[in-house]
Amino acid sequence: MASPPGGWHPTQIWLDGKMSAATRGCSASCRTHFAGDWYCGTFDDFIAKYLGTIATSPRSGAKRVRMIKDLLERWPVVRQLRTGGDGTGPEVMSRRTETLLPKHQDADFTRSICPYCGVGCGQMVFHKDGSLISIEGDPGSPISRGHLCPKGADTFELHTHPNRLMSVKYRRPYATQWEELDLETAMDMVADRLWESRQASFTEEQDGEKVMQTKKVAHLGGATLDNEENYLIKKLFCGGLGMVCISNQARI
């Protein structure tokens, strides 16, 4: 479609149909392109004139004009053409979206770190009246700047999903079924096996030097561990148990 003399104007719109008495000869800034002609007037005047031609009677015609005009004004494309917006502002809002509020409106939040990979993206944990509401990216994080990957963005759903496992599952050697264990029993089993592995692989001397270490047991820290927690882990596992294979997933 060819542009009018002087270029496009925010109120210009193209519609299919016929219109009698199309007006020519005025400035391009007040024209509406319609069925190959230029119509002089505002968008409201154009709607009233065009819809008035299809009215069957003055009373029903006026009602129909108001009804269709209201319908068109609720159409985001028409509002965008009238205001000259770019389609990202109020011109694309409906009556429902204009009143929508964030789900964490008036909620408190606590800053945290995403528990998954080692990048260390910041999260904002929103809570209200003792209940978790949502978990969003933290714009104040120098690492992620408010962004989260798909898994980090689903932290809230993964935490509150009804199928989330809430107990320890254990499958004994050669068993075909999982069984539930209470946390105290499971922790005792981990401690016993850690100590047994350490005792069976502990080396006191190597090449004539005291080493007091074990290379059969390793520890890998998670992304949410801070410096203080890593210090305690290093002190317990390395200084206390002689483990040398110790690392952390996060490099921050």
Order of alpha helices (4+ residues) and beta strands (2+ residues): beta-beta-alpha-alpha-alpha-beta-beta-beta-alpha-alpha-beta-beta-alpha-beta-beta-alpha-beta
